[in-house]
Amino acid sequence: MKIILLGAPGAGKGSQAAKIVSDFGIAHVSTGDALRANIKAQTELGKFAKSFIDKGQLVPDDVVVKIVADRISQPDCEKGFLLDGFPRTVAQADALAKLTDVDYVINIDVDFDAIVNRISGRRMCVCGETYHVSTYDKDVCAKCGKPLYQRDDDNEATVQKRLSVYQEQTAPLIEYYSARGKLVTVDGNKSIDAVYADVKDVLNGNR
Ligand SMILES: [Zn+2]
C-alpha cells in the first residue's frame, strides 16, 4: 500500500500518519528524515544536498527525488509506505509517478479559520501546560502560577502566512491527483479518532 498524505499545517497530519503506519504495517517515509539520514551517513547524495543547505539554499528537486527513490527502495518499504512531506510540487509528483504508482492520496481537509483560531489562541507555560484563550482567560498558569506566553510562531499573521503558502503549493497537487482518480478527501474538522475512522475506511476500500 502506497500512500501520500496531504494536509495543511495544523490539520493533524502527524497524528494520522502515526496511526496509519502502525495499523497497516507500512513504513513512514519522511523526506526530512531521509535527507538528514543521508547527510549523517555522508552518502554522495547527502554531501551534495548539504552543499545547498550550507549556502542557505533549498535542496533542488532532482536531489530530493533521488533521496526519496533511494528511501522507498529499502526493505522496510516492501509492504508499502506513507509519504510525508513529499511531493510538494507537481514537478515532484511527476518524478514520483516515474518511480512508482501510489494507491491513495489522502487529503485531510480542514477549515483554515478553525486552524488560525486554534493556533493563535494557544498559550503556553514554561512548566509544559498549554491553554486556549477560549477556555482559559487568566494570564498565569493554573498549575504553577507562572506567566503564560504565546509562541512566536503561533501569532495570527504567521499562521495565516503558513496556510497561504501551503494553499499555493498544494492546490495544484490536489488537482493533479484528482485528475488521476487518486485523490480522497476526508473531513479533518473532527476529533483525531473520528478523522482516523474515515481514513481507515478509505484504506480498507470502504469508500
Ligand atoms: Zn505552569
Residues whose N, C-alpha, C, O or C-beta is under 5 A from the ligand:
A	BS01	ZN	C125 C127 E129 C141 K143 C144 G145 K146
